[in-house]
Amino acid sequence: SEMIATTSANLEKQRLQASQEVADSRKVLYLLVIGIPLISALLGVIFIVGHTRPLYKLMESTRRLKAGDLDHRVTGMKHEVGELATAFNEMAESLQEQVTKMQRAEQLAVLGELAAGLVHEIKNPMAGIKVAMEVLSKEANLSSEDKVATEKVVAEIARLDTLMKQFLNFAKPPKPQLAEIDVNAAIGSTLAFYARSGMGGREAAKSIEIIKQ
């Protein structure tokens, strides 16, 4: 009977130990069943945030560029998104250059209009002065010295009038007029002018060889 009691005690101990192991296994299984989806969701959130944050940054940069902040640039991006950021920065720089050129062109246009108005304002009184000097130079009782002076004034006014016309043409170029020309003559005169002016210095003249055929 003592042996039976000992055996029964051992069996009960093993049963309790097995029950405890089963309970522990169930706890681990429950933790895995609940934890794996949570860990997967957490990893998914981290992955999505890590990839969408740079895209949101690019979208915000696009909004700033659209609002007129042409100096804004995207920094701190790598890999494929970094290539997008580089392309965005190149586009922003190109757009800034184009806007600067447009502003410069508008300034030149305004300057040309102001110059044209100024030339017209100067030409009108100068035309009156020229006519008065021409009439005065034809006076019979005018001395030879005064006559020479008036003729010189008329000549200077004519010279200034020519300069103002040239300036007006520069500020507001006329429409181009197409005409046939002798290309060989134009090239020859250009080369002759280059040779006479000594443009580029002696070293440049030595390094440039002109061959006519």
LUMNUPA-301735 format. One record per residue: residue in one letter; x, y, z of N, C-alpha, C in turn. Coordinates in steps of 0.2 Angstrom, whole numbers, plus 5000, padded with zeros to 4 digits. Layout:
// LUMNUPA-301735
["A",[X,Y,Z],[X,Y,Z],[X,Y,Z]] ...
This chain:
// LUMNUPA-301735
["S",[5004,4994,5000],[5000,5000,5000],[5004,5006,5000]] ["E",[5010,5006,5003],[5015,5012,5003],[5017,5013,4996]] ["M",[5019,5008,4993],[5021,5009,4986],[5016,5012,4981]] ["I",[5010,5010,4982],[5004,5012,4978],[5003,5020,4980]] ["A",[5004,5022,4986],[5003,5029,4988],[5009,5033,4985]] ["T",[5015,5030,4985],[5020,5034,4982],[5020,5035,4975]] ["T",[5017,5029,4972],[5016,5029,4964],[5011,5035,4963]] ["S",[5005,5034,4967],[5000,5039,4965],[5002,5046,4966]] ["A",[5006,5047,4971],[5009,5054,4973],[5013,5056,4967]] ["N",[5017,5052,4964],[5022,5054,4959],[5018,5055,4952]] ["L",[5012,5051,4951],[5008,5052,4945],[5004,5059,4946]] ["E",[5002,5060,4952],[4999,5067,4953],[5003,5073,4952]] ["K",[5010,5072,4954],[5014,5077,4953],[5016,5078,4946]] ["Q",[5017,5073,4942],[5018,5073,4935],[5012,5076,4931]] ["R",[5006,5074,4934],[5000,5077,4931],[4999,5085,4931]] ["L",[5001,5087,4938],[5001,5094,4939],[5006,5098,4935]] ["Q",[5012,5094,4934],[5017,5098,4930],[5015,5098,4923]] ["A",[5012,5093,4921],[5010,5093,4914],[5005,5098,4912]] ["S",[5000,5099,4917],[4995,5104,4917],[4998,5111,4917]] ["Q",[5003,5112,4921],[5006,5118,4921],[5009,5120,4914]] ["E",[5013,5115,4912],[5016,5116,4905],[5011,5117,4900]] ["V",[5005,5114,4900],[5000,5115,4895],[4997,5122,4896]] ["A",[4996,5124,4902],[4994,5131,4903],[4999,5136,4901]] ["D",[5006,5135,4902],[5011,5140,4900],[5011,5140,4892]] ["S",[5010,5134,4889],[5010,5134,4882],[5004,5138,4879]] ["R",[4998,5137,4882],[4992,5141,4880],[4994,5148,4881]] ["K",[4997,5150,4886],[4998,5158,4887],[5003,5160,4881]] ["V",[5008,5156,4880],[5013,5158,4874],[5009,5158,4868]] ["L",[5004,5153,4867],[5001,5153,4860],[4996,5159,4860]] ["Y",[4993,5161,4866],[4988,5167,4866],[4992,5173,4864]] ["L",[4998,5174,4867],[5003,5180,4866],[5005,5180,4859]] ["L",[5006,5174,4856],[5008,5174,4849],[5002,5176,4844]] ["V",[4996,5174,4846],[4990,5175,4842],[4989,5183,4842]] ["I",[4989,5185,4848],[4988,5193,4849],[4994,5197,4847]] ["G",[5000,5195,4848],[5006,5199,4847],[5008,5200,4840]] ["I",[5007,5194,4836],[5010,5194,4829],[5006,5199,4825]] ["P",[4999,5200,4825],[4996,5205,4822],[4998,5212,4824]] ["L",[4998,5213,4831],[5000,5219,4833],[5007,5221,4831]] ["I",[5012,5217,4831],[5019,5218,4828],[5019,5220,4821]] ["S",[5015,5216,4817],[5014,5217,4810],[5011,5224,4809]] ["A",[5006,5225,4812],[5003,5232,4811],[5008,5237,4813]] ["L",[5012,5237,4818],[5016,5242,4820],[5022,5242,4815]] ["L",[5024,5237,4813],[5029,5237,4807],[5027,5240,4801]] ["G",[5020,5239,4799],[5017,5242,4794],[5016,5249,4794]] ["V",[5015,5251,4800],[5014,5259,4802],[5021,5262,4801]] ["I",[5026,5259,4804],[5033,5262,4803],[5035,5262,4796]] ["F",[5033,5257,4792],[5035,5257,4785],[5032,5262,4781]] ["I",[5025,5263,4782],[5021,5268,4778],[5023,5275,4780]] ["V",[5024,5276,4787],[5026,5283,4789],[5033,5284,4786]] ["G",[5038,5279,4786],[5044,5281,4783],[5044,5282,4776]] ["H",[5039,5280,4772],[5039,5281,4765],[5035,5287,4763]] ["T",[5030,5288,4767],[5025,5293,4765],[5027,5300,4768]] ["R",[5031,5300,4773],[5034,5307,4776],[5038,5311,4771]] ["P",[5042,5307,4767],[5046,5311,4762],[5041,5314,4756]] ["L",[5036,5310,4755],[5031,5312,4750],[5027,5318,4752]] ["Y",[5025,5318,4758],[5022,5324,4761],[5027,5330,4761]] ["K",[5033,5329,4762],[5038,5334,4762],[5038,5337,4755]] ["L",[5039,5332,4750],[5039,5335,4743],[5032,5338,4741]] ["M",[5027,5336,4743],[5020,5340,4742],[5020,5347,4745]] ["E",[5023,5347,4751],[5023,5354,4755],[5028,5358,4751]] ["S",[5034,5355,4748],[5039,5359,4745],[5035,5362,4738]] ["T",[5031,5358,4735],[5028,5360,4729],[5023,5365,4730]] ["R",[5019,5365,4736],[5015,5370,4738],[5019,5377,4739]] ["R",[5024,5377,4742],[5028,5383,4743],[5031,5385,4737]] ["L",[5033,5381,4732],[5035,5383,4726],[5030,5387,4722]] ["K",[5024,5384,4722],[5018,5387,4719],[5016,5393,4722]] ["A",[5017,5394,4728],[5016,5400,4732],[5021,5406,4730]] ["G",[5026,5404,4727],[5031,5409,4725],[5038,5409,4728]] ["D",[5039,5404,4733],[5045,5403,4736],[5050,5400,4732]] ["L",[5053,5403,4727],[5057,5400,4722],[5064,5398,4725]] ["D",[5066,5401,4731],[5072,5399,4734],[5072,5393,4738]] ["H",[5066,5390,4739],[5065,5384,4743],[5068,5378,4740]] ["R",[5072,5374,4744],[5075,5368,4741],[5073,5362,4746]] ["V",[5073,5356,4743],[5072,5350,4747],[5078,5347,4749]] ["T",[5079,5345,4755],[5086,5342,4758],[5084,5336,4762]] ["G",[5089,5332,4764],[5089,5327,4768],[5085,5321,4766]] ["M",[5085,5319,4759],[5081,5313,4757],[5086,5309,4753]] ["K",[5085,5302,4754],[5090,5297,4751],[5086,5293,4746]] ["H",[5090,5289,4743],[5087,5283,4738],[5083,5286,4733]] ["E",[5077,5282,4732],[5073,5284,4726],[5070,5291,4727]] ["V",[5068,5292,4734],[5065,5299,4735],[5070,5304,4735]] ["G",[5076,5303,4736],[5081,5308,4735],[5082,5310,4728]] ["E",[5081,5305,4723],[5082,5307,4716],[5076,5311,4714]] ["L",[5070,5310,4717],[5064,5315,4716],[5066,5322,4719]] ["A",[5069,5322,4725],[5071,5328,4728],[5076,5332,4723]] ["T",[5081,5328,4721],[5086,5332,4716],[5082,5334,4710]] ["A",[5078,5330,4707],[5074,5333,4701],[5070,5339,4703]] ["F",[5067,5339,4709],[5063,5345,4711],[5067,5351,4712]] ["N",[5073,5350,4715],[5078,5356,4716],[5080,5359,4709]] ["E",[5081,5354,4704],[5083,5356,4697],[5078,5360,4694]] ["M",[5072,5358,4695],[5066,5361,4692],[5065,5368,4695]] ["A",[5066,5368,4702],[5065,5375,4705],[5070,5380,4703]] ["E",[5076,5377,4702],[5082,5382,4700],[5081,5384,4693]] ["S",[5078,5380,4688],[5077,5382,4682],[5071,5387,4681]] ["L",[5066,5386,4685],[5061,5390,4686],[5063,5397,4688]] ["Q",[5067,5397,4693],[5070,5403,4696],[5073,5407,4691]] ["E",[5078,5404,4687],[5081,5407,4681],[5077,5410,4676]] ["Q",[5071,5406,4674],[5067,5409,4669],[5063,5415,4672]] ["V",[5061,5415,4678],[5058,5421,4681],[5062,5427,4681]] ["T",[5069,5426,4683],[5073,5431,4683],[5074,5434,4676]] ["K",[5075,5430,4671],[5075,5432,4664],[5069,5436,4662]] ["M",[5063,5434,4664],[5057,5437,4662],[5057,5444,4666]] ["Q",[5059,5444,4672],[5059,5451,4676],[5064,5456,4672]] ["R",[5070,5453,4670],[5075,5457,4667],[5072,5460,4660]] ["A",[5068,5455,4657],[5066,5457,4650],[5060,5463,4651]] ["E",[5056,5462,4656],[5051,5467,4658],[5054,5474,4660]] ["Q",[5060,5473,4664],[5063,5480,4665],[5066,5483,4659]] ["L",[5069,5479,4655],[5072,5482,4649],[5066,5485,4644]] ["A",[5061,5482,4644],[5055,5484,4640],[5053,5491,4643]] ["V",[5052,5491,4650],[5050,5498,4653],[5055,5503,4652]] ["L",[5062,5501,4652],[5067,5506,4651],[5067,5508,4644]] ["G",[5066,5504,4639],[5065,5506,4632],[5059,5511,4631]] ["E",[5054,5510,4634],[5048,5515,4633],[5050,5521,4636]] ["L",[5053,5521,4642],[5055,5528,4645],[5060,5531,4641]] ["A",[5065,5528,4638],[5070,5531,4634],[5067,5534,4627]] ["A",[5062,5530,4625],[5058,5533,4619],[5055,5539,4620]] ["G",[5051,5539,4626],[5048,5545,4628],[5053,5551,4629]] ["L",[5058,5550,4632],[5063,5555,4634],[5066,5558,4627]] ["V",[5068,5553,4622],[5070,5556,4616],[5065,5560,4612]] ["H",[5059,5559,4613],[5054,5563,4609],[5053,5570,4613]] ["E",[5054,5569,4620],[5054,5576,4623],[5060,5580,4622]] ["I",[5065,5577,4620],[5071,5581,4619],[5071,5584,4612]] ["K",[5069,5579,4607],[5069,5581,4600],[5064,5587,4598]] ["N",[5059,5588,4602],[5054,5593,4600],[5057,5600,4601]] ["P",[5060,5602,4607],[5063,5608,4608],[5070,5609,4604]] ["M",[5073,5604,4602],[5079,5604,4598],[5077,5606,4591]] ["A",[5072,5603,4589],[5069,5605,4582],[5068,5612,4581]] ["G",[5065,5615,4587],[5064,5622,4587],[5070,5626,4587]] ["I",[5075,5624,4591],[5081,5628,4591],[5085,5627,4584]] ["K",[5084,5622,4581],[5088,5621,4574],[5085,5626,4569]] ["V",[5078,5626,4569],[5075,5630,4564],[5077,5638,4566]] ["A",[5077,5640,4572],[5078,5646,4574],[5086,5648,4572]] ["M",[5090,5643,4573],[5097,5645,4571],[5098,5645,4564]] ["E",[5094,5641,4560],[5094,5641,4553],[5092,5648,4550]] ["V",[5086,5651,4553],[5084,5657,4551],[5089,5663,4553]] ["L",[5092,5662,4559],[5096,5667,4561],[5103,5667,4557]] ["S",[5105,5661,4554],[5111,5661,4550],[5110,5665,4543]] ["K",[5104,5665,4541],[5102,5669,4535],[5101,5676,4535]] ["E",[5102,5679,4542],[5101,5686,4542],[5107,5690,4539]] ["A",[5105,5695,4535],[5110,5699,4531],[5115,5703,4535]] ["N",[5113,5705,4541],[5117,5709,4545],[5121,5705,4550]] ["L",[5121,5699,4549],[5125,5694,4554],[5132,5694,4552]] ["S",[5136,5695,4557],[5144,5694,4555],[5146,5687,4553]] ["S",[5152,5687,4550],[5154,5681,4548],[5155,5676,4554]] ["E",[5158,5679,4559],[5159,5674,4565],[5153,5672,4568]] ["D",[5148,5676,4569],[5141,5674,4571],[5138,5669,4567]] ["K",[5139,5670,4560],[5136,5665,4555],[5139,5658,4556]] ["V",[5146,5658,4557],[5149,5652,4558],[5147,5648,4564]] ["A",[5146,5652,4569],[5144,5649,4576],[5137,5646,4575]] ["T",[5132,5650,4572],[5125,5647,4571],[5125,5641,4566]] ["E",[5129,5641,4561],[5130,5635,4557],[5133,5629,4561]] ["K",[5137,5631,4566],[5140,5625,4570],[5135,5623,4574]] ["V",[5131,5627,4577],[5125,5625,4582],[5120,5620,4578]] ["V",[5119,5622,4572],[5114,5618,4568],[5117,5612,4566]] ["A",[5124,5611,4565],[5127,5605,4563],[5127,5601,4569]] ["E",[5128,5604,4575],[5128,5600,4581],[5122,5597,4583]] ["I",[5116,5601,4582],[5110,5599,4583],[5108,5593,4578]] ["A",[5110,5593,4572],[5109,5588,4567],[5113,5582,4570]] ["R",[5119,5582,4573],[5122,5577,4575],[5119,5573,4581]] ["L",[5116,5578,4586],[5113,5575,4591],[5106,5572,4589]] ["D",[5103,5574,4584],[5097,5571,4582],[5098,5564,4579]] ["T",[5104,5564,4575],[5106,5557,4573],[5107,5552,4579]] ["L",[5111,5555,4584],[5112,5550,4589],[5106,5548,4593]] ["M",[5101,5553,4594],[5095,5551,4597],[5091,5546,4593]] ["K",[5091,5547,4586],[5088,5542,4582],[5091,5535,4583]] ["Q",[5098,5535,4583],[5101,5528,4584],[5099,5525,4591]] ["F",[5099,5530,4596],[5097,5527,4603],[5090,5525,4603]] ["L",[5086,5528,4600],[5079,5526,4599],[5078,5519,4596]] ["N",[5082,5518,4591],[5082,5512,4587],[5084,5506,4592]] ["F",[5089,5508,4596],[5092,5503,4601],[5087,5502,4606]] ["A",[5084,5507,4609],[5079,5506,4614],[5073,5502,4612]] ["K",[5071,5504,4605],[5065,5501,4603],[5066,5499,4595]] ["P",[5069,5493,4594],[5072,5491,4588],[5066,5490,4583]] ["P",[5067,5493,4577],[5062,5492,4572],[5061,5485,4569]] ["K",[5055,5484,4566],[5054,5477,4563],[5060,5475,4558]] ["P",[5062,5469,4558],[5068,5467,4554],[5065,5467,4546]] ["Q",[5070,5470,4542],[5068,5470,4535],[5073,5465,4531]] ["L",[5070,5460,4528],[5074,5455,4525],[5077,5457,4518]] ["A",[5083,5456,4517],[5086,5458,4510],[5091,5453,4508]] ["E",[5092,5453,4502],[5098,5448,4500],[5105,5452,4500]] ["I",[5110,5448,4503],[5116,5451,4503],[5121,5446,4501]] ["D",[5127,5449,4499],[5133,5445,4497],[5136,5442,4503]] ["V",[5136,5436,4505],[5139,5433,4511],[5146,5433,4511]] ["N",[5149,5432,4505],[5156,5433,4505],[5159,5440,4506]] ["A",[5155,5445,4504],[5157,5452,4505],[5157,5453,4513]] ["A",[5151,5451,4516],[5150,5452,4523],[5155,5448,4527]] ["I",[5157,5442,4525],[5163,5439,4529],[5169,5442,4528]] ["G",[5171,5445,4522],[5177,5448,4520],[5178,5454,4524]] ["S",[5172,5458,4525],[5172,5465,4529],[5173,5463,4536]] ["T",[5170,5458,4538],[5171,5456,4546],[5178,5454,4547]] ["L",[5181,5450,4543],[5188,5448,4544],[5193,5454,4543]] ["A",[5191,5458,4539],[5196,5464,4538],[5195,5469,4544]] ["F",[5189,5469,4547],[5188,5473,4553],[5192,5470,4559]] ["Y",[5191,5463,4559],[5195,5460,4565],[5202,5461,4564]] ["A",[5205,5461,4558],[5212,5461,4557],[5214,5468,4559]] ["R",[5210,5473,4557],[5212,5480,4559],[5212,5482,4566]] ["S",[5206,5479,4570],[5205,5481,4577],[5210,5477,4581]] ["G",[5213,5472,4579],[5217,5468,4584],[5214,5465,4590]] ["M",[5207,5463,4589],[5203,5460,4594],[5206,5453,4596]] ["G",[5207,5452,4603],[5209,5446,4605],[5217,5446,4607]] ["G",[5220,5452,4605],[5227,5452,4606],[5232,5448,4602]] ["R",[5238,5449,4602],[5243,5445,4598],[5243,5438,4599]] ["E",[5242,5435,4605],[5242,5428,4607],[5236,5425,4603]] ["A",[5230,5428,4604],[5224,5425,4600],[5225,5425,4593]] ["A",[5228,5431,4590],[5229,5431,4583],[5234,5425,4580]] ["K",[5239,5424,4585],[5243,5418,4583],[5240,5411,4583]] ["S",[5235,5411,4587],[5232,5404,4588],[5226,5403,4584]] ["I",[5224,5408,4580],[5218,5408,4575],[5221,5408,4568]] ["E",[5219,5403,4564],[5221,5403,4557],[5215,5404,4553]] ["I",[5215,5408,4549],[5209,5410,4544],[5211,5407,4537]] ["I",[5207,5403,4534],[5208,5400,4528],[5203,5402,4523]] ["K",[5204,5405,4518],[5199,5407,4513],[5199,5402,4507]] ["Q",[5194,5400,4505],[5193,5396,4499],[5189,5398,4493]] 
